[in-house]
Every structure is written in C-alpha cells, then in structure tokens.
Amino acid sequence: MGLTPVGRLARWGRALFALETRPLDLRLALRGTLGLMVPLLLGHALSCPSLNVIALAAFLLAFGDLVEDRGWLARLVGGAVVGGLAVASGVLVGGHPVTAAIGMFVWGVALGTAGVYGNGAAAMSLPVAWVFLILGLAAPSHGLGEATRLGALFVAGGAWAIALAWAIKAVGPDAPLAERTAQCFVLLADYLEHALATETGATWQAPSTTDGYGPSRETRVRSAIAAARLLAVETRRRQGAASRAGQRLVVLIELADQVFLLGSVLAETWNRRADAASSSAHNSPKDEAGRGGQGHVFVAGARAVARVLARREYGAPAPRVEVELERLRAESSPAVNAEAAPSRAVPAAESPATASPDDDRAEIRGRVASALTQALGIAIGQMTPTPVMPELEPTTERRSSPWNRFLAPLRSCLDRRSVVGRHALRYGLVTAVAVAIDKSFAVPFGYWIALTVTVVLKPYAGSTLTRAGQRLCGTIAGVAVGVVLLQLLAAPLARVAVTTAACFATLALLLVNYGMAIFFFSIGIVPLEGLTGAQTSSELGMVRVINTCVGGA
C-alpha cells in the first residue's frame, strides 16, 4: 500500500533535515575559508577591488573539489581554466538579454553533460556556472578589455586555490585517508545499530535499511569502503611507498569490510531464527536478551574506532568497550579459539555435521568481536598490523586514445533516452529562461534566480524537490538571521568574524546536509557583500529571498 499524500509530504519534510552520517569536512572548510578571507581582507586594506575576484574564485572552486583523491589537481586546474573562459564569455554576451540567455543556454547544456565524466566533473560544473552568472553577466561593462581582465583574475584565483590545497595536503598526507576510514566506521556503526537493534515486543522485526530517500545503509557502507580503498591506492601512488600510518589505515579498511560482512550474516541469522521461532518456544530468552546487548557492544566498538581516527580524545568508555569485546570474543567464539589450538581433537558433538545454528551464531559473534578488538588496538597504536597488505591495485585495462576516451561518454548523451542528455537540455533551457527574466526586469540581485536553478535542478524529480525545499528553507532562515546580525554588529571586525565562521560552517556541512549549509551561507552572504562594498539592507535581503523562490519555482 502506497503512502497517502500527507505521508509523502511528511517524509519529504523529514528528508529536508536528514543528516548524512559522515564527519565534517574541516580540511575543505579551512581551504575555502582561507581562500576567500585572505585576499578579501588584503584587498580591503589595500583598496584593491580586483583581489575580491581572486577571493571569490578560490572560495567557489572549493565547492567543486569535494573529494580528496588523485584527481584534485586536474579538477582545480580544469575548473580555473574553464571558469576563466566562462567569466570572459559572460562579460562579452551579458550586454543584452537575448545574447545573455543564448550564452547561458550553451553553457548550461555543456555543463549539464559534465556528469558523464563522473561526480568530480559534475561538482566542478557548478562553480563554473556560478561565475558565468556572478562575474560575467553581472559585470559593470561588457567590453573585450573587461572580459580579459576578469578572466585572468579568475585564473589567478584558481592558482591561489591550488596553492592552498597543496599546502593543506602536504601538512597531513594521510589525513584524507584517515577521515575516509573514520567515515567507514561511522557508517558501519550506523548500520550495525539498525541491523542488530533490540526488538520491540516479543517478535523480532528487522529494521528498515533505508530512510525513504537516498541509498540504503548497506549501500552507504559499501560505497564508503570502496571509496576508502581507492583513496588508499591513490595515496600510496602519490607518496611513492606506503607509510606506516597508511598501512594501519589500509588494515582498518579491510577490518571494517570484514565486520560489515559478518554483521550482515549475523543480522540475517537472527531474523530467520525469529521468523522460524515466532510460533514456537525454540527462541530462548537468553538469545532474545543477548541480541541487543551484544549488538550494542559492536556498535560502541565501531564508534570507538571512528573517534580515535577522527583524533578525538580517547575517553573513559573505550576501555570498557575493549573489555566487553574481549569477553564476547572469548565466550561466544569457540570456533575462533579452536583455530588457535588446531591439534585438539574435535568431539563428535562439535563436528560440522551436528553443529547447531546457535554454534554458528556464536562463532560469527566471536569473529565480529575479534575483528573490532583488533581494529581498536590498531587505531590506538596498541597493536601492529601484519606487514602482508591486501592487493589494492586496480586491474589493468586496455588503454584507448585520449580523444576516444573523451568522446565516448558524450556519444551516449546523444541518445534521446539518455538521462544525462535530457537533463542537460532541461538544465540549459531553464537557466536560460532564468537569465532572460533577470536581464529583462533588471531586479536587484536577479542573478540569484539563475543561481537557484543551477543548484536545485537535478536529473530526477524527487531529488529536485528535496533540494528546492532545502534551498528555500535554508535561504529564508539564513537571510533573516544575517540581516539581524548586520544590524546588531556594526563593527567591521565583528562582521568579518561572522562571515568567516559562516563560510567555514558552509563548507564543513556541505556534504552533511545541504539545507544547513545554505543556512550558514545565507547568514554570511549579507555581511560578506558589505565587506566587498555592495549595498546591504533588510529590503535587499527580502529581495534575495524572493529571487530564490522564483528560481526554485
């Protein structure tokens, strides 16, 4: 039975504020905030408005480099060069509504097809579209000299962003892999908490593994482990040889995968046992009571590993977790203990032919406890990983020419049934209409209409509606708070502090919840424009909200 309209509306509302179970991206936030504030404050002190373009370029390019992997340099270089071309072309075509709309359609279709080259290219296409609108079409003059000047300044801002990214990566070369590994254990704890949850009532019911929106918990864990393995390969290639910390992290990734597989089997056996025993007395009270307690220990163990990898303080509860895991490993895993003493004769009652399902579950519980004990010991440095590392090198594929590799994804978009191709046409058309509205009516901050379209419009209706709700709610709440702070904080230093904190929070929360990120961005955009010399008032804040609503519609 499907959901009622009220139920669907309630689920959509919950999805607006759902948080992704992943750590805050503090490195990205630091890079983007420094990229923005250093040139901005320097330009303010030197009365050099050109530095504002460099600051904006470095800040916006951070939105397109959300994943720290081997391709970070290519993404930033490509974003800087293509962004410079977009700015220059926007200046040249922005003098008339018709040419501006045509230019936006061309760029919109081109950027809409970027998804065929992966998530990195799709993410970097957004800053390119934004600078076409903000710097190009909104330029005060539309001559060739202004186009050259703004395009060159944007490329310089890209160089500043690359320098910051390189410096932050050089400070902690294994930090991205540690964050990705910590995310694996965060998602693993979330999965175990729901898969091994204590039943409500006499009958065991397996909890749902999906939130109604987005991928299931199993998919999130698998994706996180696969991404961590790929980053481990790229980190090892970049460093030339695996560091000691890198070896520990690779072992932890494999242990996370092992715990996930064993936890899946354990949850399945519990579910089948409960189904078979729901109408009989076979389900023992001891087994019913033990599930929740053992599952709680496993969840606490995975979270303890994540806390250590995130460099949080190793608090008092962790030693108790170690004791509980060791107890479960010793008591619940006779098969594991038997492996340590293979010479012992196996009685007939313990042979595989006569082993009971309870023995199988006890063995699995013991293996989960053993793997988490080892992971926790490696994370805090009490245990040394084995030097034999899993083979992580990807299989060698037949190489084709670079030109064919570039054209092959584009050919797939020419099919009228292609999701990417249809989205690209829709993206170009709707953004062009938004630009035509902006240029025809000349409303203040009219580029926010097209900006909203670029971030809201997605290939699928469900994700588009969710993103539209997050954009609208975050903008209204953030602009309201920003206008109030603008009235209360008259000192320039206080406004700088608010802007810095808001921009840092925006990038840190960007992949956790888009609505929260837009809330903080909308708080910071009001004092930020005041720092750049733009006019700020509560009336203009309301105009910005109206433009966001128009773009969302």
Backbone torsions as a table, in degrees:
resi	resn	phi	psi	omega
1	MET	NA	129.6	-178.4
2	GLY	-76.7	167.5	179.7
3	LEU	-76.3	149.6	174.1
4	THR	-72.9	163.3	177.0
5	PRO	-55.9	-37.1	178.2
6	VAL	-66.9	-39.8	178.2
7	GLY	-65.0	-40.4	178.0
8	ARG	-65.4	-38.6	178.8
9	LEU	-66.0	-39.9	179.0
10	ALA	-66.1	-40.5	178.5
11	ARG	-66.0	-38.1	177.2
12	TRP	-63.8	-40.5	178.4
13	GLY	-64.1	-39.5	177.7
14	ARG	-65.6	-35.4	-179.3
15	ALA	-66.2	-26.7	-179.7
16	LEU	-62.9	-32.2	-174.3
17	PHE	-113.3	13.0	178.1
18	ALA	-71.2	135.8	-178.4
19	LEU	-101.4	132.8	173.4
20	GLU	-72.0	135.8	-179.2
21	THR	-81.1	77.9	178.2
22	ARG	-147.8	152.4	-177.7
23	PRO	-70.5	159.0	176.1
24	LEU	-65.4	140.5	-179.8
25	ASP	-88.7	81.5	-175.7
26	LEU	-72.4	-32.1	179.5
27	ARG	-67.4	-43.2	176.5
28	LEU	-63.2	-41.9	179.4
29	ALA	-62.4	-42.0	179.2
30	LEU	-64.4	-44.0	-178.7
31	ARG	-63.8	-46.4	-178.7
32	GLY	-67.7	-38.6	-178.9
33	THR	-68.7	-43.7	176.1
34	LEU	-63.9	-40.2	179.3
35	GLY	-60.9	-32.1	179.8
36	LEU	-83.6	-51.2	-166.5
37	MET	-77.3	-34.3	-177.4
38	VAL	-63.8	-54.2	177.2
39	PRO	-65.8	-32.7	-178.2
40	LEU	-65.0	-47.3	179.4
41	LEU	-68.7	-36.6	177.5
42	LEU	-65.2	-41.4	177.6
43	GLY	-65.9	-36.0	177.2
44	HIS	-66.4	-39.7	-179.3
45	ALA	-71.1	-35.5	-177.4
46	LEU	-94.3	1.5	-176.6
47	SER	54.4	48.1	-179.1
48	CYS	-122.7	91.8	-177.3
49	PRO	-62.7	-20.5	-179.2
50	SER	-62.2	-29.3	179.0
51	LEU	-67.6	-19.5	176.0
52	ASN	-64.1	-33.9	178.4
53	VAL	-67.4	-41.4	177.4
54	ILE	-62.5	-41.9	179.3
55	ALA	-63.2	-45.5	-179.8
56	LEU	-64.0	-38.6	179.9
57	ALA	-63.2	-47.5	-179.3
58	ALA	-64.0	-37.7	-179.6
59	PHE	-68.8	-46.0	-177.2
60	LEU	-70.2	-34.4	179.0
61	LEU	-65.6	-24.2	175.9
62	ALA	-64.3	-29.5	177.5
63	PHE	-68.3	-20.7	179.7
64	GLY	-97.3	-2.5	-178.7
65	ASP	-121.3	65.9	-172.5
66	LEU	-85.1	-15.0	-175.9
67	VAL	-118.6	127.6	178.9
68	GLU	-91.0	101.7	178.8
69	ASP	-144.1	-167.3	-176.5
70	ARG	-66.6	-23.4	-175.8
71	GLY	-88.9	12.4	-175.7
72	TRP	-63.5	-40.3	-177.3
73	LEU	-68.0	-42.9	179.3
74	ALA	-63.4	-38.8	179.4
75	ARG	-64.6	-45.4	-178.0
76	LEU	-69.1	-40.0	177.0
77	VAL	-63.6	-47.0	178.8
78	GLY	-62.4	-41.6	178.3
79	GLY	-64.0	-38.4	179.7
80	ALA	-67.3	-44.4	-177.3
81	VAL	-69.8	-50.7	-179.3
82	VAL	-65.2	-37.2	176.7
83	GLY	-63.2	-39.8	176.0
84	GLY	-61.5	-41.3	176.6
85	LEU	-64.9	-38.7	179.3
86	ALA	-64.9	-41.8	178.7
87	VAL	-62.7	-47.5	-178.4
88	ALA	-62.3	-44.2	179.7
89	SER	-67.5	-34.8	177.4
90	GLY	-63.8	-38.0	177.2
91	VAL	-62.8	-42.2	-175.2
92	LEU	-70.4	-35.0	-176.0
93	VAL	-99.0	-2.7	-173.8
94	GLY	-81.6	1.8	-177.1
95	GLY	-78.4	-16.4	-177.2
96	HIS	-137.7	142.4	-179.2
97	PRO	-57.8	-36.7	-177.3
98	VAL	-69.1	-49.1	-179.8
99	THR	-66.8	-34.4	177.7
100	ALA	-64.3	-42.7	179.8
101	ALA	-66.8	-40.3	178.8
102	ILE	-64.7	-44.3	178.3
103	GLY	-61.4	-39.9	178.0
104	MET	-65.5	-36.8	178.8
105	PHE	-63.7	-44.4	-179.7
106	VAL	-63.0	-49.1	179.4
107	TRP	-66.1	-36.6	179.9
108	GLY	-63.0	-43.7	177.8
109	VAL	-64.9	-44.1	-179.5
110	ALA	-62.6	-45.1	-178.7
111	LEU	-74.0	-27.8	177.5
112	GLY	-67.5	-26.3	177.9
113	THR	-85.1	-2.3	-176.8
114	ALA	-63.7	-21.4	-179.2
115	GLY	-62.8	-20.5	179.7
116	VAL	-69.5	-15.2	179.1
117	TYR	-99.7	12.3	174.9
118	GLY	109.6	171.6	-178.0
119	ASN	-66.1	-31.6	179.6
120	GLY	-64.1	-45.0	178.4
121	ALA	-66.9	-38.9	178.4
122	ALA	-64.0	-40.5	178.6
123	ALA	-66.3	-40.6	-178.6
124	MET	-71.3	-20.3	179.3
125	SER	-67.1	-27.6	-179.3
126	LEU	-66.1	-50.4	177.0
127	PRO	-58.9	-34.4	178.3
128	VAL	-63.1	-43.7	177.6
129	ALA	-64.2	-38.5	-178.5
130	TRP	-64.9	-44.4	-177.5
131	VAL	-71.2	-27.8	173.6
132	PHE	-61.1	-38.8	-178.7
133	LEU	-79.9	-48.0	-171.1
134	ILE	-77.0	-47.6	-175.9
135	LEU	-92.6	-36.5	-175.3
136	GLY	-80.4	-67.5	-175.7
137	LEU	-65.6	-30.7	-177.4
138	ALA	-90.0	9.6	-179.4
139	ALA	-63.3	146.3	-179.0
140	PRO	-66.8	-31.2	176.7
141	SER	-130.9	160.3	-171.6
142	HIS	-128.9	40.3	177.1
143	GLY	-94.3	172.6	-178.6
144	LEU	-65.9	-36.8	179.7
145	GLY	-63.9	-43.7	178.8
146	GLU	-65.8	-37.5	178.4
147	ALA	-63.3	-43.4	179.2
148	THR	-65.1	-42.0	-178.0
149	ARG	-64.3	-49.2	-178.0
150	LEU	-68.0	-37.4	177.4
151	GLY	-63.2	-41.8	179.2
152	ALA	-67.4	-39.0	178.9
153	LEU	-64.8	-37.5	178.7
154	PHE	-66.5	-41.4	177.2
155	VAL	-61.9	-38.8	176.2
156	ALA	-62.9	-38.5	174.9
157	GLY	-63.9	-35.3	174.4
158	GLY	-64.0	-39.2	176.7
159	ALA	-63.9	-38.1	176.7
160	TRP	-64.6	-39.4	177.6
161	ALA	-65.6	-38.9	179.1
162	ILE	-66.0	-41.6	179.0
163	ALA	-62.3	-42.1	178.4
164	LEU	-65.4	-43.2	179.7
165	ALA	-61.7	-42.6	179.8
166	TRP	-64.5	-42.5	-178.1
167	ALA	-64.6	-42.5	-178.3
168	ILE	-69.7	-36.9	177.2
169	LYS	-67.6	-35.6	-178.1
170	ALA	-70.0	-27.8	-179.2
171	VAL	-66.0	-43.9	179.6
172	GLY	-134.1	85.5	-174.0
173	PRO	-64.5	-27.1	179.9
174	ASP	-97.3	0.3	-177.6
175	ALA	-63.3	-43.2	177.4
176	PRO	-59.9	-40.4	179.0
177	LEU	-67.2	-37.1	177.0
178	ALA	-63.9	-41.1	178.0
179	GLU	-64.9	-41.5	179.2
180	ARG	-66.3	-37.8	177.3
181	THR	-67.6	-41.1	176.4
182	ALA	-60.4	-38.6	178.2
183	GLN	-62.9	-36.6	177.1
184	CYS	-58.4	-44.3	-178.4
185	PHE	-75.1	-28.9	174.0
186	VAL	-64.4	-48.1	178.4
187	LEU	-67.1	-34.8	177.6
188	LEU	-63.9	-43.5	177.7
189	ALA	-62.6	-40.0	178.0
190	ASP	-62.8	-41.7	179.1
191	TYR	-66.2	-45.9	-179.0
192	LEU	-64.4	-35.5	-179.4
193	GLU	-62.4	-35.5	-179.7
194	HIS	-89.1	-35.9	-178.5
195	ALA	-73.8	-31.4	-178.3
196	LEU	-111.6	26.2	-177.0
197	ALA	-67.5	151.9	176.2
198	THR	-70.3	136.6	-177.8
199	GLU	-68.8	155.4	175.0
200	THR	-107.0	98.0	-177.4
201	GLY	114.8	-170.1	-175.8
202	ALA	-81.6	-22.3	-175.1
203	THR	-106.8	132.0	179.8
204	TRP	-73.9	133.3	177.6
205	GLN	-131.0	120.6	179.2
206	ALA	-67.6	130.9	-179.0
207	PRO	-71.7	157.2	178.4
208	SER	-67.9	143.6	-178.3
209	THR	-101.3	12.8	178.7
210	THR	-134.6	150.7	-179.4
211	ASP	-91.2	3.6	-175.6
212	GLY	92.6	-29.0	176.8
213	TYR	-128.8	141.2	176.5
214	GLY	79.8	-178.5	-176.8
215	PRO	-71.2	159.7	178.1
216	SER	-72.2	169.4	179.7
217	ARG	-65.5	-37.1	177.0
218	GLU	-60.5	-43.9	-179.9
219	THR	-64.4	-37.9	179.3
220	ARG	-63.9	-41.5	179.8
221	VAL	-66.5	-46.7	-179.6
222	ARG	-60.5	-42.9	-179.7
223	SER	-65.1	-40.8	179.8
224	ALA	-64.6	-41.4	179.4
225	ILE	-66.5	-42.5	178.5
226	ALA	-63.3	-41.5	178.8
227	ALA	-66.3	-37.6	178.8
228	ALA	-66.7	-39.7	177.7
229	ARG	-63.2	-43.3	179.6
230	LEU	-63.8	-42.2	178.9
231	LEU	-65.2	-34.5	177.3
232	ALA	-62.4	-41.8	177.1
233	VAL	-62.0	-46.0	-177.1
234	GLU	-69.1	-35.6	177.3
235	THR	-65.2	-41.6	180.0
236	ARG	-66.1	-39.2	177.6
237	ARG	-65.1	-40.7	-177.6
238	ARG	-67.7	-35.2	-178.4
239	GLN	-86.0	-12.4	-178.9
240	GLY	87.4	-39.0	177.7
241	ALA	-149.6	149.2	-177.5
242	ALA	-68.7	129.2	176.1
243	SER	-77.7	169.0	178.6
244	ARG	-63.4	-42.4	177.4
245	ALA	-64.5	-39.0	178.0
246	GLY	-63.0	-38.1	177.0
247	GLN	-63.2	-42.0	178.2
248	ARG	-61.2	-41.0	-177.3
249	LEU	-68.8	-37.8	178.1
250	VAL	-62.9	-42.9	177.6
251	VAL	-62.2	-39.9	179.3
252	LEU	-65.4	-36.5	176.6
253	ILE	-61.8	-44.4	179.7
254	GLU	-67.4	-34.9	176.4
255	LEU	-67.3	-37.1	175.9
256	ALA	-61.5	-41.7	177.6
257	ASP	-64.1	-40.6	179.3
258	GLN	-64.2	-44.7	179.1
259	VAL	-64.2	-38.6	179.1
260	PHE	-62.2	-45.5	-179.7
261	LEU	-66.0	-44.5	179.8
262	LEU	-66.9	-38.7	177.5
263	GLY	-63.9	-36.9	177.3
264	SER	-63.3	-44.0	178.8
265	VAL	-65.0	-40.8	-179.1
266	LEU	-64.7	-43.1	178.3
267	ALA	-63.6	-38.4	179.8
268	GLU	-67.0	-41.4	179.5
269	THR	-66.7	-38.7	176.8
270	TRP	-63.7	-42.1	-178.9
271	ASN	-64.3	-44.9	179.9
272	ARG	-65.3	-39.1	-179.6
273	ARG	-64.6	-41.4	179.9
274	ALA	-66.5	-39.4	178.0
275	ASP	-63.2	-40.8	-178.6
276	ALA	-73.9	-27.2	-174.7
277	ALA	-102.8	5.3	-176.1
278	SER	-65.0	-26.2	-179.6
279	SER	-110.8	16.0	179.9
280	SER	-137.5	176.7	179.9
281	ALA	-97.8	15.7	-176.2
282	HIS	-70.3	-29.7	-178.2
283	ASN	-74.0	111.3	-175.0
284	SER	-79.5	145.9	177.0
285	PRO	-58.3	-32.3	-179.3
286	LYS	-63.9	-43.3	179.9
287	ASP	-68.1	-38.4	179.8
288	GLU	-63.8	-40.0	-178.2
289	ALA	-77.4	-24.8	-175.6
290	GLY	-79.3	-23.6	-175.8
291	ARG	-59.2	-54.4	-175.8
292	GLY	-61.8	-41.4	-178.4
293	GLY	-65.9	-44.4	179.5
294	GLN	-67.8	-41.1	177.0
295	GLY	-60.8	-38.0	178.0
296	HIS	-63.2	-39.3	178.7
297	VAL	-65.2	-42.0	179.8
298	PHE	-63.7	-43.0	178.6
299	VAL	-62.6	-44.4	179.2
300	ALA	-63.1	-37.0	177.9
301	GLY	-64.7	-44.4	179.1
302	ALA	-64.2	-39.7	179.9
303	ARG	-69.8	-32.8	177.4
304	ALA	-64.4	-40.9	176.7
305	VAL	-61.9	-43.7	-179.7
306	ALA	-63.0	-39.2	179.7
307	ARG	-64.7	-40.1	179.7
308	VAL	-66.4	-43.4	-179.1
309	LEU	-66.5	-31.0	177.5
310	ALA	-79.6	4.5	177.6
311	ARG	63.0	30.4	171.6
312	ARG	-84.0	164.7	-177.5
313	GLU	-66.0	134.4	-180.0
314	TYR	-78.6	93.6	-169.2
315	GLY	-75.5	-179.0	-176.1
316	ALA	-64.9	-35.6	-177.0
317	PRO	-64.4	-21.9	-174.4
318	ALA	-62.7	-44.7	177.3
319	PRO	-57.4	-36.5	177.2
320	ARG	-65.0	-35.6	176.7
321	VAL	-63.0	-42.3	177.9
322	GLU	-60.2	-42.4	-179.9
323	VAL	-64.5	-42.7	-179.4
324	GLU	-66.5	-40.2	177.9
325	LEU	-64.6	-41.4	178.7
326	GLU	-65.6	-36.9	178.0
327	ARG	-65.5	-43.8	178.2
328	LEU	-64.5	-37.7	179.5
329	ARG	-64.8	-39.7	-178.2
330	ALA	-76.1	-38.6	-174.5
331	GLU	-87.3	-34.2	-170.7
332	SER	-100.3	1.3	-173.7
333	SER	-130.4	70.5	176.2
334	PRO	-64.9	-29.3	180.0
335	ALA	-68.0	-37.0	178.1
336	VAL	-66.9	-41.4	177.0
337	ASN	-64.7	-33.2	178.7
338	ALA	-66.3	-32.3	178.4
339	GLU	-65.5	-30.2	179.4
340	ALA	-72.8	-19.4	178.5
341	ALA	-132.6	72.7	-174.3
342	PRO	-69.7	-14.6	-177.4
343	SER	-78.9	-12.3	-178.3
344	ARG	-69.5	136.5	179.1
345	ALA	-70.1	137.6	-179.2
346	VAL	-92.5	118.2	178.2
347	PRO	-62.5	159.7	-179.0
348	ALA	-63.0	-32.4	-178.4
349	ALA	-68.5	-19.9	-178.8
350	GLU	-103.6	7.2	-178.8
351	SER	-68.7	155.1	-178.2
352	PRO	-59.2	-28.9	-176.5
353	ALA	-68.6	-26.7	-176.5
354	THR	-116.5	7.9	-179.2
355	ALA	-66.1	139.9	-178.5
356	SER	-88.4	161.1	175.6
357	PRO	-59.8	-30.4	177.2
358	ASP	-61.6	-36.8	177.5
359	ASP	-65.3	-38.9	178.5
360	ASP	-62.9	-44.6	179.4
361	ARG	-66.1	-37.2	177.8
362	ALA	-63.8	-39.2	178.7
363	GLU	-64.4	-42.9	-179.5
364	ILE	-64.7	-43.3	178.7
365	ARG	-60.8	-40.4	178.2
366	GLY	-64.0	-38.3	179.4
367	ARG	-69.2	-38.5	176.5
368	VAL	-62.5	-46.3	179.2
369	ALA	-62.3	-39.5	179.7
370	SER	-65.1	-42.8	-179.4
371	ALA	-65.9	-41.8	179.2
372	LEU	-68.8	-35.3	175.7
373	THR	-62.1	-43.9	178.5
374	GLN	-65.0	-41.3	179.7
375	ALA	-63.2	-42.3	179.6
376	LEU	-66.4	-39.4	177.6
377	GLY	-64.8	-40.5	178.1
378	ILE	-67.0	-40.5	-177.3
379	ALA	-63.1	-40.9	-177.7
380	ILE	-91.1	0.6	174.6
381	GLY	86.8	10.7	179.1
382	GLN	-84.2	-17.3	179.9
383	MET	-126.4	149.7	179.4
384	THR	-105.8	127.4	179.5
385	PRO	-67.6	154.1	178.1
386	THR	-66.7	144.2	-177.0
387	PRO	-71.6	-16.0	-179.7
388	VAL	-78.6	110.6	-175.0
389	MET	-99.8	148.2	176.6
390	PRO	-65.1	149.9	179.1
391	GLU	-77.2	115.6	-176.7
392	LEU	-110.1	-2.9	-176.9
393	GLU	-67.6	132.6	178.9
394	PRO	-69.5	155.9	179.5
395	THR	-66.5	146.6	-179.2
396	THR	-77.0	127.9	179.3
397	GLU	-109.1	156.7	177.6
398	ARG	-67.9	128.9	-177.0
399	ARG	-90.6	135.7	174.4
400	SER	-109.4	176.9	-178.8
401	SER	-69.1	150.0	179.6
402	PRO	-57.9	-35.6	-179.1
403	TRP	-64.9	-42.5	177.8
404	ASN	-66.2	-38.7	178.2
405	ARG	-65.4	-29.5	178.6
406	PHE	-77.0	-39.1	-175.0
407	LEU	-82.3	-28.0	-175.5
408	ALA	-57.2	-46.9	177.9
409	PRO	-64.9	-32.9	-179.6
410	LEU	-68.7	-34.1	179.1
411	ARG	-61.9	-34.7	-179.4
412	SER	-66.5	-23.7	179.9
413	CYS	-75.8	-15.8	-178.1
414	LEU	-74.2	-17.0	176.9
415	ASP	-70.1	130.6	-178.0
416	ARG	-64.6	-17.5	177.0
417	ARG	-89.0	-0.6	-178.7
418	SER	-69.9	127.2	178.5
419	VAL	-64.7	-42.1	-179.0
420	VAL	-66.6	-43.3	-179.9
421	GLY	-62.7	-44.2	178.5
422	ARG	-65.5	-39.1	178.2
423	HIS	-65.6	-38.1	-179.2
424	ALA	-63.7	-42.8	177.8
425	LEU	-65.3	-42.8	178.9
426	ARG	-63.9	-41.0	-179.8
427	TYR	-62.5	-47.8	180.0
428	GLY	-63.9	-40.5	-177.4
429	LEU	-68.3	-46.7	-176.1
430	VAL	-69.5	-39.8	176.9
431	THR	-66.2	-34.7	177.2
432	ALA	-65.4	-41.0	176.9
433	VAL	-63.1	-40.5	179.1
434	ALA	-62.9	-41.3	177.9
435	VAL	-65.7	-39.3	178.5
436	ALA	-62.1	-39.9	177.1
437	ILE	-63.5	-44.7	-179.9
438	ASP	-60.1	-50.7	-175.6
439	LYS	-71.8	-29.9	-177.1
440	SER	-76.0	-39.9	-176.0
441	PHE	-96.2	-15.2	176.3
442	ALA	52.4	46.8	178.7
443	VAL	-79.6	151.1	177.1
444	PRO	-61.5	139.2	-178.8
445	PHE	52.9	36.8	-179.2
446	GLY	-65.7	-21.1	179.6
447	TYR	-66.6	-13.7	177.1
448	TRP	-67.9	-22.8	175.9
449	ILE	-63.3	-52.0	179.9
450	ALA	-69.3	-35.1	177.4
451	LEU	-59.8	-42.1	178.6
452	THR	-62.8	-40.5	179.1
453	VAL	-61.5	-41.9	-175.7
454	THR	-63.0	-32.3	-177.2
455	VAL	-96.6	-20.7	-177.7
456	VAL	-87.2	-42.0	-173.1
457	LEU	-69.7	120.3	-179.6
458	LYS	-124.2	166.7	-178.9
459	PRO	-64.6	-21.8	-175.2
460	TYR	-121.9	148.4	-174.8
461	ALA	-65.2	-41.6	-178.0
462	GLY	-60.2	-48.6	179.7
463	SER	-67.6	-32.2	177.6
464	THR	-66.2	-43.5	180.0
465	LEU	-66.5	-40.3	178.2
466	THR	-63.6	-46.4	-179.8
467	ARG	-64.8	-36.1	178.2
468	ALA	-64.0	-43.0	177.8
469	GLY	-63.8	-41.6	178.2
470	GLN	-64.5	-41.2	-179.9
471	ARG	-64.2	-45.0	-176.7
472	LEU	-67.7	-49.7	-178.7
473	CYS	-63.6	-44.5	-179.6
474	GLY	-64.6	-39.2	-178.7
475	THR	-69.1	-46.0	-178.7
476	ILE	-60.7	-48.7	-178.7
477	ALA	-66.8	-42.0	-177.7
478	GLY	-68.1	-42.7	179.4
479	VAL	-64.4	-39.1	178.9
480	ALA	-61.2	-46.1	178.9
481	VAL	-66.3	-40.6	-179.3
482	GLY	-63.0	-41.1	179.2
483	VAL	-65.9	-39.9	178.1
484	VAL	-63.6	-44.5	178.9
485	LEU	-64.1	-34.5	179.1
486	LEU	-63.5	-35.8	178.8
487	GLN	-76.0	-33.5	-177.2
488	LEU	-81.0	-34.0	-174.6
489	LEU	-105.1	95.2	-179.7
490	ALA	-87.8	-23.6	-177.7
491	ALA	-70.3	133.8	179.5
492	PRO	-58.2	-37.0	-178.8
493	LEU	-64.6	-38.0	178.6
494	ALA	-65.8	-39.1	178.7
495	ARG	-67.6	-36.3	175.9
496	VAL	-63.2	-41.1	179.9
497	ALA	-64.2	-42.7	178.8
498	VAL	-63.8	-44.2	179.6
499	THR	-62.0	-45.0	-179.7
500	THR	-61.9	-47.7	-179.3
501	ALA	-64.1	-40.0	-179.0
502	ALA	-67.0	-42.7	179.2
503	CYS	-66.3	-38.5	177.5
504	PHE	-62.9	-45.9	179.6
505	ALA	-65.1	-34.3	179.8
506	THR	-60.2	-51.3	-178.0
507	LEU	-71.1	-34.8	179.6
508	ALA	-65.9	-34.3	-176.3
509	LEU	-97.6	2.2	-170.8
510	LEU	-58.3	-41.3	-178.9
511	LEU	-94.9	-0.9	177.1
512	VAL	-89.1	-49.6	175.5
513	ASN	-157.9	120.8	-176.3
514	TYR	-65.8	-36.7	-179.9
515	GLY	-62.1	-42.3	177.8
516	MET	-66.2	-39.2	178.4
517	ALA	-62.1	-43.0	178.9
518	ILE	-67.7	-32.2	176.4
519	PHE	-59.2	-49.6	-179.4
520	PHE	-70.4	-35.6	178.3
521	PHE	-64.4	-39.5	179.7
522	SER	-69.1	-29.5	173.7
523	ILE	-65.5	-44.4	-174.7
524	GLY	-79.0	-23.1	-174.2
525	ILE	-69.0	-29.7	-178.9
526	VAL	-68.4	-54.8	176.3
527	PRO	-68.4	-25.2	178.4
528	LEU	-64.0	-45.2	179.2
529	GLU	-67.7	-27.7	173.7
530	GLY	-66.3	-35.9	178.1
531	LEU	-68.0	-30.8	-179.9
532	THR	-83.2	-1.6	177.6
533	GLY	97.1	0.5	179.6
534	ALA	-76.7	157.6	179.4
535	GLN	-74.0	137.2	179.5
536	THR	-131.9	136.7	176.9
537	SER	-163.6	166.9	178.4
538	SER	-66.0	-33.0	178.9
539	GLU	-64.6	-41.7	178.8
540	LEU	-68.4	-32.3	174.7
541	GLY	-62.4	-40.6	177.3
542	MET	-67.1	-36.6	176.0
543	VAL	-61.7	-39.1	178.7
544	ARG	-63.9	-39.9	177.5
545	VAL	-63.8	-43.1	179.6
546	ILE	-62.7	-43.1	178.5
547	ASN	-62.3	-37.1	177.0
548	THR	-64.0	-41.4	177.9
549	CYS	-63.6	-40.9	178.8
550	VAL	-63.5	-45.2	178.9
551	GLY	-63.0	-41.0	177.5
552	GLY	-63.7	-38.1	178.3
553	ALA	-66.5	NA	NA
